[in-house]
Amino acid sequence: MKKLIAAVRRIPKSGWIIAAVYFGLQYGMYRLGDWLSRVTGTIDRAFVPKIDAIDDLIPLIPVFVLIYLYSYAFWIMGPLAVSLTGKKNFTNYLIGLSAAYIIGFLFFVFMPTYMDRAAEGLIECAQRPGIFNRLLNTVYSADGSTLAFNLFPSYHCLISIYCWFGVRRRPEISAGFRIYSLVMTVLICLSTVFTKQHYFLDIVGGLGIATLCYTVTEKIDPAGRWFGLSEEEPAQAADPAQTDEGSRGS
């Protein structure tokens, strides 16, 4: 607990600001993409990204709505954790994530997708008794009710795996948190299909776009080439709890 408190105290103000801004961006770009597709009329060409042989085999598991909703908290943790790494890594993280956001947004506007929840039998299932069904029904109601749009790519998968990319090789971040980030990314991706908020292809799209943006950003290294940032030593090479106690004693 002391290590966790010490780590939270070390988060710079910029980390908190970025976490709040990008949390708002994911929702804003999702809604803006939907609005623009309606204004431009591209929504009239919306298609269902379903692969029957795969998606019909995936069951609805209402309890996964808890993981689906928890993802929003996880997305705030991501930038906060990455802000504890070197400035070069944090800058490249933001550039790559921004590019992934934009690519996903362009799909929402120009290649919109949808799911007919009534045709899939989901509305009836979500209205059955049980707390998890009620939560699922609330999610459906807040996201188009009978018709859900902007499925491909899954922002849930895109953002979650990028949270893991930002910390996966960083010595400044504990091994425990890196493992936690990977496990949460897997669970969140599973939750998108087990809650029937997405089709399988949406997961592929979200993970693919995020991986592409991360790989290209790492290759180009805009933080180093454009801003002259160099790889930094870990911000806290020593045990954060010990360092914190030492600073209070000096």
N, C-alpha and C positions, 0 to 999 in steps of 0.2 A: 504494500500500500504506500509506503514511504517513497519507493521508486516512482510509482505512478504519480503521486502528488508532485514530486520533484520535476518529473517530465512535463507535467501540465504547466508548472510555473515557468519552465524554460520556453514555452511556446511564445514566439514573438507576436507583437500586435498585428503585424502583416499577415501572420498565419490565420488569426481569427477573422480578419477582414476578408481574406481570400476565401476562406471556408464559407463565410456567409454569402459572398458574392456568387460563387460557383453553385452553391445550393439553390440560390434564386434563379440562376441562369438555366439550370436544367429544367425547371418548371416553366420559366418564361419562354424558352425556346421551343419547348414542347407545345405550349399553348399558341405561341405565335405561328409556328409551322402549321398547326391545324387551321388557324384563322386565315393565313395566306392561301392555303390550299382551297379554301372556300371562296375567297375573294377572286382568285385567279381561275377558278373552275377546275383545277386539276383534281379536286376531290371526286369529280364525276367519273374519273378514270381509275379510281381506287380499286385495288384488287386484293384478294385473300391469299396471303403467303403460306398456304397450308399444304403440307405433304401428307396426304391421307394415310399412307402406309406407316408413317411415324407418329403423327399427331393423334390419330385415333387410338393408338395403343397407350398413350400417356393418360393416366387417370387424374381425376380431380381430387386433390387432397387438401381440404379446407384448412387444416392446421398450418399449412405453409404460408397462409396469409400473415402470420406473425413474422416470419422471416422477410416476406415481401415488404411489410410496413417498417420493419427494423432497418431496412436498407437505407432509409433516409438519414438515420442517425450515423450509419456507417460512412455515408458520403461526406458527412461533416468531419468525422475522424480522419479521413484520408488526407486532405490538405493540411490539417493540423499536424499530423505525423510527419508528412514530407517537409513541412516548414522547419523541422528540427534537423534536417539534413543540410548539406552544403548548398550554397546559393545557386551554384551551377545546376545541380540536380533539381532543385525546386523550380528554377526558371524553365528548364527543359520540360519538366513535368507540366507546368502551366501552358506552355506553348503547344505541346502535343495533345493535352486534354482539350484545349480550345479548338484545335484543328478537328479532333474527333467530334466535338459538339457540333461544329459547323457542318461537317459532312452528314451527320445524322439529321440535322435540321434541313439540309437540302433534300434528303430523301423524303422527309415529312411533307415538304412543299411540292416537289415535282414528281415523286413516285409514292403517293400515299397508299397506305394499306388499311384494311379493316377486318374486323371479326363480327359476325352476326351472332351475338350471344344467345338469342332466342333460338336460332336454328341449331346451335350447338347444344341446346338443352341446359345452358348454364344458369339462366335466370331462375328456372324452376328449382334447380339444385340449391342455389344460394338462398332461396326462401324457405328452406327446410329448417326445422328447429335446431338449436345448437349455437353456442357463442361464436364458433369459428365460421359457421355459415352466415351468421348475422354480420360479422366483420367483413366477410367476402362480399356480401350484398351491399355493404356500405362502400367498399372499394369500387364495385361495378357501378353503383349509382353516381359516384363522383367522377367516373371515367366513361361517360357516354351512355350509361345504362344498357339498352339493348344493343346498340352499335358502338363498337370501340374502334377508334382510328389511331394512326401513327404507331403501328406495331413494329415495323421494320425501319431501322434497327432497334433493338431493345436498349433504351437508355439505361435501364437497370443493370444490364450486363456490361455495357460499354463503360459506364462510370465505375462500377465495382471493380472490374479487372484493372482499371487504370489506378485505382487506389492501391492495389497490390503492386503494380509495376513501380510505383513511386518509392516503395520501401523494400522491395524484395532482396536487393543486394546491398543494402545500406548498413554498415557497421554501427551507425549512430542509433539505429532502431533495434530494440531487443528481438532476439529470435522468437520469443513468445508472441510478440505482436505481429511479426512477419507471418508466422504460421496461422495466427488468428485471421489475418487479412486474406490469406489464401483460402482458408476454410469458409469464411463468410462469402467470398466471391463465388465459390462453388455452390453454396447453399442458396444464395440469392438468384443465381442463374437457374437452379432447379425450381425455385419458388415461382419464377415467371411462367413456367409451363404447368406446374402442379396446381397453381391457382387459375390456370387457363386465361391468364392475362396476355399471353403471347403464344405464338407457335414456335416450333423448333427452329425454323429458319431465322426467326428474329434473334435468337440467341447467337447463331452463327454470324449474323450480320453485326451485332453489337461487339462480339469478341473479335471478329475480323477487322473491323474498322479501328478499334482501340489498339490492337496489335500492330496494324499497319502504321498508324500514327506514331506509336511509341518507337517502333523500329526505325522509321525514317528520321524521327527527331534525334534519336541516339546517333544515327549515322551522320546526319548533317551537323549536329551539335550547335544549334543557333546561340545558346547561352555563351559558348566559348568563342564562336566565330564573330558573332554580331555584338556581343556585350563585353567580350574580353574576360569572362569569368573563368577561373581555373578550378580544378578539383581541389576541394578543401579537406582538411583533416576533420574528423568527427568533432562536433561542437562540444561533446562531453565524452572524452576518452575514458575518464574515470567513472566509478560508480556514482550515478547521479545523487543518490541518497547521502553518500559519504561526502561528496563535493559540497552538497548543500549544507551539511552539518559543519563541514570545515569552514565554509564562508561565514557561518553564524559565529563560529568560535574565534575568528580572527579579528 
